[in-house]
Each structure stands twice: as C-alpha cells, then as structure tokens.
Amino acid sequence: MPFELTVQVLINALIETPSSNYLIDGFPRALDQALHFETVCCEAQSVLYFNVPEDICIERCLERAKTSGRTDDNQATIQRRY
C-alpha cells in the first residue's frame, strides 16, 4: 500500500474518533509514512521506544502467533523485521 494511502486511512480514523491525544500502535512502519504524516497532519508529540532484547521480542511475537491468525507471524519474518 502506498505510504500516502496508509497515512490517509490513519487520518480518516483519527477524524472519526476525535480526541486530544492518541496512541498509535505500530505506526509508522517506515520513514516515508512518518514524514508524510507530519507534513499533512501534525508532528508527533511523543514517541515510545521499548528497548527489549531481540530474543525476548521474537519470543513474544511467536507467542502472539499462536492466536493472531496472521500468516506473517513466523520466525523468519519476525527476525527480518527486527
């Protein structure tokens, strides 16, 4: 999906659910999404960064895979993402 479309879908969801604060989990997934969002919407006020060892992240994602139903929740994909 083009980054512009991804950002527009997110902005539409924000408009449909007005609030003064949002926690947007899993976004952005790429720098182009972040830059476009800040250009057309607003700058991020805060960013949460969790400093977790790779083996723990992989373990947690593999545990999630047991119930997520996502085809991309597998060891190879998770390690490539990390």
DSSP file (Angstrom, degrees, kcal/mol; ACC not computed):
  #  RESIDUE AA STRUCTURE BP1 BP2  ACC     N-H-->O    O-->H-N    N-H-->O    O-->H-N    TCO  KAPPA ALPHA  PHI   PSI    X-CA   Y-CA   Z-CA
    1    1 A M              0   0    0      0, 0.0     5,-0.0     0, 0.0     0, 0.0   0.000 360.0 360.0 360.0 131.9    0.0    0.0    0.0
    2    2 A P     >  -     0   0    0      0, 0.0     4,-2.2     0, 0.0     3,-0.5  -0.300 360.0-121.3 -59.5 143.6    1.4    3.4   -0.9
    3    3 A F  H  > S+     0   0    0      1,-0.2     4,-2.4     2,-0.2     5,-0.2   0.832 111.6  58.0 -59.5 -32.5    2.5    5.4    2.2
    4    4 A E  H  > S+     0   0    0      1,-0.2     4,-2.2     2,-0.2    -1,-0.2   0.905 107.7  46.4 -64.0 -39.9    0.1    8.3    1.2
    5    5 A L  H  > S+     0   0    0     -3,-0.5     4,-2.5     2,-0.2    -2,-0.2   0.912 110.8  52.3 -68.3 -42.5   -2.8    5.9    1.3
    6    6 A T  H  X S+     0   0    0     -4,-2.2     4,-1.9     1,-0.2    -2,-0.2   0.931 112.0  46.4 -57.7 -46.4   -1.7    4.4    4.7
    7    7 A V  H  X S+     0   0    0     -4,-2.4     4,-2.7     1,-0.2    -1,-0.2   0.898 111.1  51.8 -65.2 -40.8   -1.5    7.9    6.2
    8    8 A Q  H  X S+     0   0    0     -4,-2.2     4,-2.7     2,-0.2    -1,-0.2   0.898 107.6  52.1 -64.6 -39.8   -4.8    8.9    4.8
    9    9 A V  H  X S+     0   0    0     -4,-2.5     4,-1.9     2,-0.2    -1,-0.2   0.920 112.0  47.3 -60.6 -43.2   -6.5    5.8    6.3
   10   10 A L  H  X S+     0   0    0     -4,-1.9     4,-2.2     2,-0.2    -2,-0.2   0.932 111.6  49.3 -63.7 -46.3   -5.0    6.7    9.6
   11   11 A I  H  X S+     0   0    0     -4,-2.7     4,-2.4     1,-0.2    -2,-0.2   0.905 108.8  53.4 -61.5 -41.6   -6.1   10.3    9.4
   12   12 A N  H  X S+     0   0    0     -4,-2.7     4,-2.0     1,-0.2    -1,-0.2   0.905 109.0  49.5 -59.2 -41.3   -9.6    9.3    8.5
   13   13 A A  H  X S+     0   0    0     -4,-1.9     4,-1.0     2,-0.2    -1,-0.2   0.882 110.0  50.7 -65.8 -38.0   -9.7    7.1   11.6
   14   14 A L  H  < S+     0   0    0     -4,-2.2     3,-0.4     1,-0.2    -2,-0.2   0.897 110.0  50.0 -65.9 -39.7   -8.5    9.9   13.8
   15   15 A I  H  < S+     0   0    0     -4,-2.4    -2,-0.2     1,-0.2    -1,-0.2   0.885 108.6  52.6 -64.8 -39.2  -11.2   12.2   12.3
   16   16 A E  H  < S+     0   0    0     -4,-2.0    -1,-0.2     1,-0.3    -2,-0.2   0.716 116.3  40.4 -70.3 -20.6  -13.9    9.6   13.0
   17   17 A T  S  < S-     0   0    0     -4,-1.0    -1,-0.3    -3,-0.4    -2,-0.1  -0.684  86.3-157.8-129.4  77.1  -12.8    9.3   16.7
   18   18 A P        +     0   0    0      0, 0.0     2,-0.3     0, 0.0    -3,-0.1  -0.269  26.9 145.6 -62.1 139.0  -12.0   12.8   17.9
   19   19 A S        -     0   0    0     -5,-0.1     3,-0.1     1,-0.0    -2,-0.1  -0.964  54.5-124.5-160.9 163.6   -9.6   13.1   20.9
   20   20 A S  S    S+     0   0    0     -2,-0.3     2,-0.3     1,-0.2    -1,-0.0   0.645  98.4  32.1 -89.4 -15.1   -7.0   15.4   22.2
   21   21 A N        -     0   0    0      2,-0.0     2,-0.4    -3,-0.0    -1,-0.2  -0.993  64.8-172.1-141.3 147.2   -4.5   12.5   22.4
   22   22 A Y        -     0   0    0     -2,-0.3     2,-0.6    -3,-0.1    -8,-0.0  -0.990  16.9-152.9-136.9 145.6   -3.8    9.3   20.5
   23   23 A L        -     0   0    0     -2,-0.4     2,-0.8     2,-0.0    -2,-0.0  -0.974  18.5-164.8-113.8 112.7   -1.6    6.3   21.0
   24   24 A I    >   -     0   0    0     -2,-0.6     3,-0.9     3,-0.1     2,-0.4  -0.848   7.8-154.5-105.6 102.7   -1.0    4.9   17.5
   25   25 A D  T 3  S+     0   0    0     -2,-0.8    -2,-0.0     1,-0.2     0, 0.0  -0.602  72.7   7.7 -81.5 129.9    0.4    1.4   17.9
   26   26 A G  T 3  S+     0   0    0     -2,-0.4    -1,-0.2     1,-0.2    -2,-0.0   0.615  95.0 151.7  81.4  12.9    2.6    0.1   15.1
   27   27 A F    <   +     0   0    0     -3,-0.9    -1,-0.2     1,-0.1    -3,-0.1  -0.990  46.7  30.4-129.9 138.9    2.8    3.3   13.1
   28   28 A P        +     0   0    0      0, 0.0    -1,-0.1     0, 0.0    -2,-0.1   0.610  57.3 175.9 -82.4 159.9    4.9    4.4   11.3
   29   29 A R  S    S+     0   0    0      1,-0.2     2,-0.3    -2,-0.1    -2,-0.1   0.499  73.5  26.1-100.7  -8.6    6.4    1.3    9.8
   30   30 A A  S >> S-     0   0    0      1,-0.1     4,-1.7   -27,-0.0     3,-0.5  -0.989  80.4-114.5-151.6 155.5    8.6    3.3    7.5
   31   31 A L  H 3> S+     0   0    0     -2,-0.3     4,-2.7     1,-0.2     5,-0.3   0.858 113.2  59.9 -60.4 -37.8   10.2    6.7    7.5
   32   32 A D  H 3> S+     0   0    0      1,-0.2     4,-2.1     2,-0.2    -1,-0.2   0.873 104.9  50.4 -61.7 -35.5    8.2    7.9    4.4
   33   33 A Q  H <> S+     0   0    0     -3,-0.5     4,-2.6     2,-0.2    -1,-0.2   0.930 111.5  48.0 -64.8 -45.3    5.0    7.3    6.4
   34   34 A A  H  X S+     0   0    0     -4,-1.7     4,-2.3     1,-0.2    -2,-0.2   0.933 113.6  46.0 -62.3 -47.5    6.3    9.3    9.4
   35   35 A L  H  X S+     0   0    0     -4,-2.7     4,-1.5     1,-0.2    -1,-0.2   0.905 114.3  47.7 -64.3 -42.1    7.4   12.2    7.2
   36   36 A H  H  X S+     0   0    0     -4,-2.1     4,-2.7    -5,-0.3     5,-0.3   0.920 110.5  51.9 -66.2 -43.1    4.2   12.3    5.2
   37   37 A F  H  X>S+     0   0    0     -4,-2.6     4,-2.4     1,-0.2     5,-0.8   0.931 111.0  47.4 -58.3 -46.3    2.0   12.1    8.4
   38   38 A E  H  <5S+     0   0    0     -4,-2.3    -1,-0.2     3,-0.2    -2,-0.2   0.787 113.4  49.9 -68.3 -26.0    3.9   15.1    9.9
   39   39 A T  H  <5S+     0   0    0     -4,-1.5    -2,-0.2    -5,-0.2    -1,-0.2   0.916 122.9  27.8 -75.2 -45.1    3.6   17.0    6.7
   40   40 A V  H  <5S+     0   0    0     -4,-2.7    -2,-0.2    -5,-0.1    -3,-0.2   0.628 136.6  16.0 -96.4 -14.2   -0.2   16.6    6.2
   41   41 A C  T  <5S-     0   0    0     -4,-2.4     2,-0.3    -5,-0.3    -3,-0.2   0.612 108.3 -60.0-121.4 -82.7   -1.4   16.1    9.8
   42   42 A C      < -     0   0    0     -5,-0.8    -1,-0.2     0, 0.0     2,-0.2  -0.981  47.8 -86.5-165.0 164.3    0.8   17.1   12.7
   43   43 A E        -     0   0    0     -2,-0.3     2,-0.2     1,-0.1    -8,-0.0  -0.535  50.1-103.2 -77.7 147.2    4.1   16.5   14.4
   44   44 A A        -     0   0    0     -2,-0.2     3,-0.1     1,-0.1    -1,-0.1  -0.484  24.0-158.1 -67.0 138.1    4.4   13.6   16.9
   45   45 A Q  S    S+     0   0    0      1,-0.3     2,-0.3    -2,-0.2    -1,-0.1   0.791  73.5   4.1 -87.4 -31.6    4.4   14.9   20.5
   46   46 A S        -     0   0    0      2,-0.0     2,-0.4     0, 0.0    -1,-0.3  -0.985  59.5-153.2-150.5 154.7    6.0   11.8   22.0
   47   47 A V        -     0   0    0     -2,-0.3     2,-0.5    -3,-0.1    -3,-0.0  -0.999  12.2-145.8-132.7 131.5    7.4    8.6   20.8
   48   48 A L        -     0   0    0     -2,-0.4     2,-0.5     2,-0.0    -2,-0.0  -0.844  16.9-175.4 -96.0 129.7    7.6    5.4   22.9
   49   49 A Y        -     0   0    0     -2,-0.5     2,-0.7     2,-0.0    -2,-0.0  -0.985  10.7-156.9-127.1 121.1   10.6    3.2   22.4
   50   50 A F        -     0   0    0     -2,-0.5     2,-1.2     2,-0.1    -2,-0.0  -0.876   6.3-152.6-101.4 115.4   10.9   -0.1   24.1
   51   51 A N        +     0   0    0     -2,-0.7    -2,-0.0     2,-0.0    -1,-0.0  -0.723  34.5 156.4 -90.0  93.2   14.4   -1.3   24.5
   52   52 A V        -     0   0    0     -2,-1.2     5,-0.1     2,-0.0    -2,-0.1  -0.953  46.9-103.3-123.4 136.0   13.9   -5.1   24.6
   53   53 A P    >>  -     0   0    0      0, 0.0     4,-2.1     0, 0.0     3,-0.6  -0.230  32.0-117.3 -58.1 147.3   16.5   -7.7   23.7
   54   54 A E  H 3> S+     0   0    0      1,-0.2     4,-2.7     2,-0.2     5,-0.2   0.877 112.3  54.8 -54.8 -43.4   15.9   -9.4   20.3
   55   55 A D  H 3> S+     0   0    0      1,-0.2     4,-2.1     2,-0.2    -1,-0.2   0.864 108.6  48.4 -63.6 -34.9   15.3  -12.8   21.8
   56   56 A I  H <> S+     0   0    0     -3,-0.6     4,-2.5     2,-0.2    -1,-0.2   0.911 111.3  50.4 -70.1 -42.2   12.6  -11.6   24.0
   57   57 A C  H  X S+     0   0    0     -4,-2.1     4,-2.5     2,-0.2     5,-0.2   0.933 112.4  46.7 -60.1 -45.9   10.9   -9.7   21.1
   58   58 A I  H  X S+     0   0    0     -4,-2.7     4,-2.6     1,-0.2     5,-0.2   0.923 111.4  51.6 -63.7 -43.6   11.0  -12.8   19.0
   59   59 A E  H  X S+     0   0    0     -4,-2.1     4,-1.8    -5,-0.2    -1,-0.2   0.918 111.7  46.9 -58.8 -44.4    9.7  -15.0   21.8
   60   60 A R  H  X S+     0   0    0     -4,-2.5     4,-2.3     2,-0.2    -1,-0.2   0.899 112.6  48.9 -66.1 -40.8    6.7  -12.6   22.4
   61   61 A C  H  X S+     0   0    0     -4,-2.5     4,-2.0     1,-0.2    -1,-0.2   0.890 110.2  50.9 -67.6 -37.9    5.9  -12.4   18.7
   62   62 A L  H  X S+     0   0    0     -4,-2.6     4,-0.7     2,-0.2    -1,-0.2   0.860 109.3  51.4 -67.5 -33.7    6.0  -16.1   18.4
   63   63 A E  H >< S+     0   0    0     -4,-1.8     3,-1.0    -5,-0.2     4,-0.3   0.921 109.4  49.9 -65.9 -43.3    3.6  -16.4   21.3
   64   64 A R  H >X S+     0   0    0     -4,-2.3     3,-1.8     1,-0.2     4,-1.6   0.866 100.6  66.2 -60.1 -36.1    1.3  -13.9   19.7
   65   65 A A  H 3X S+     0   0    0     -4,-2.0     4,-0.7     1,-0.3    -1,-0.2   0.757  86.0  70.7 -59.4 -25.6    1.5  -16.0   16.5
   66   66 A K  H << S+     0   0    0     -3,-1.0    -1,-0.3    -4,-0.7    -2,-0.2   0.774 119.1  14.8 -64.2 -25.1   -0.3  -18.8   18.3
   67   67 A T  H <4 S+     0   0    0     -3,-1.8    -2,-0.2    -4,-0.3    -1,-0.2   0.458 105.5  84.9-127.3  -5.1   -3.6  -16.8   18.3
   68   68 A S  H  < S-     0   0    0     -4,-1.6    -3,-0.1     2,-0.1    -2,-0.1   0.831  73.6-145.6 -74.8 -31.3   -3.2  -14.0   15.8
   69   69 A G     <  +     0   0    0     -4,-0.7     2,-0.4     1,-0.3    -1,-0.1   0.561  50.2 141.9  75.4   6.5   -4.1  -15.8   12.6
   70   70 A R    >   -     0   0    0      1,-0.1     3,-1.2    -5,-0.1    -1,-0.3  -0.686  48.4-150.7 -85.1 130.0   -1.5  -13.7   10.8
   71   71 A T  T 3  S+     0   0    0     -2,-0.4    -1,-0.1     1,-0.2    -2,-0.0   0.730  95.5  59.3 -71.4 -20.5    0.4  -15.5    8.1
   72   72 A D  T 3  S+     0   0    0      1,-0.1     2,-1.5     5,-0.1    -1,-0.2   0.393  76.0  99.9 -91.2   5.1    3.4  -13.2    8.6
   73   73 A D    <   +     0   0    0     -3,-1.2     2,-0.3    -8,-0.1    -1,-0.1  -0.641  57.6 115.6 -88.3  80.5    3.8  -14.2   12.3
   74   74 A N  S  > S-     0   0    0     -2,-1.5     4,-2.7     1,-0.1     5,-0.3  -0.954  78.6-101.9-143.8 162.2    6.6  -16.7   11.8
   75   75 A Q  H  > S+     0   0    0     -2,-0.3     4,-2.5     1,-0.2     5,-0.2   0.882 116.8  48.7 -53.9 -47.9   10.2  -16.9   12.9
   76   76 A A  H  > S+     0   0    0      1,-0.2     4,-2.0     2,-0.2    -1,-0.2   0.925 114.8  43.6 -63.2 -46.2   11.8  -15.8    9.6
   77   77 A T  H  > S+     0   0    0      2,-0.2     4,-2.4     1,-0.2    -1,-0.2   0.910 113.6  51.2 -66.8 -42.0    9.5  -12.8    9.1
   78   78 A I  H  X S+     0   0    0     -4,-2.7     4,-2.1     1,-0.2    -2,-0.2   0.922 111.3  47.4 -62.5 -44.5    9.9  -11.7   12.7
   79   79 A Q  H  < S+     0   0    0     -4,-2.5    -1,-0.2    -5,-0.3    -2,-0.2   0.883 111.0  51.7 -65.7 -37.3   13.7  -11.8   12.6
   80   80 A R  H  < S+     0   0    0     -4,-2.0    -1,-0.2    -5,-0.2    -2,-0.2   0.905 110.4  49.3 -65.3 -40.5   13.7   -9.9    9.3
   81   81 A R  H  <        0   0    0     -4,-2.4    -2,-0.2     1,-0.3    -1,-0.2   0.894 360.0 360.0 -63.5 -40.2   11.5   -7.2   10.8
   82   82 A Y     <        0   0    0     -4,-2.1    -1,-0.3    -5,-0.2    -2,-0.2   0.522 360.0 360.0 -63.7 360.0   13.7   -6.9   13.8
